[in-house]
């Protein structure tokens, strides 16, 4: 046995260059702002100036996907859900006008 070899199966796997294999479609901004994919089912939404206004989280639901608009709450140090929508563009509009 080689030094450092504990026997058994090797757990090394090749890293993929793909970001995430997301099933949920990306949010559409309807001409306002930009969505950046940051995790599986999670997008960061920035306004046209590049200022982050919140996140859109894809939530599996009966018959498809719902999109939750979330904004960071500084006092509590956590994200607060502003609402869930059947349309990703409605969730983006919630972040846009909910400031």
C-alpha positions, 0 to 999 in steps of 0.5 A: 500500500502506498503512503496516503492510500487508504484503499477502497474506491477513488472518489476523484471526479473530473470537474466540469466547466459547465456552471449548473445543469438547471432545469428552470428557465432563466428569468426574462427581464423584459428590457430592464436590468440583467440576470446573472446565474449565480447558483442552481435555480438562483439569479442575481438581478441588477438594474441598468446601472449595474446595482444589484436589486435582489435575487430571483429563485426558481421554485418547483411547483405543480405544473411548472415553475414559480419565481420568488423575488427576494431582497437582502434585508441588512438589519436581519442579515438575511433575504426576505421573500417579496412574493412568488410569481408564475412569470419570471418577468413578474418577479423581476418587475416586483424587484424593479418597482418594490424599492 
